[in-house]
Amino acid sequence: MSAIIQRTGLYPLSAWHVPSGNPNRIWPSQVVAYNGGNVFTSNNVLPTRTVTVRTGDTLSSIAARLGINYTQISGYRSGNPNVIYPGEVLRY
């Protein structure tokens, strides 16, 4: 799971769902899901663009700057859309 999380930037680990129920037990070709939505396999990653959080940013201000809805932004380490950190790289 750690390699998939690093490639996708989607945190926290608890938001991932794996067939075995144990994130330490996945095998090649198994399908895992993030927050019950986006589906990934060990070989694919959704194409994404990134944005780096600046001091004073909120998810809403970033979304407005990009012209998208804040729900399209993912990858915040905290797992909470209200808690983002300067320097953090988010995906949309």
Buried (B, 14 or more C-beta within 10 A) or exposed (E): BEEBBEEBBBBEEEBBBBEEEEBEEBEEEEEBBBEEEEEBEBEEBEEEEEBEBEEEBEBEEBBEEBEBEBEEBBBBBEEEBEEBEEEBEBBB
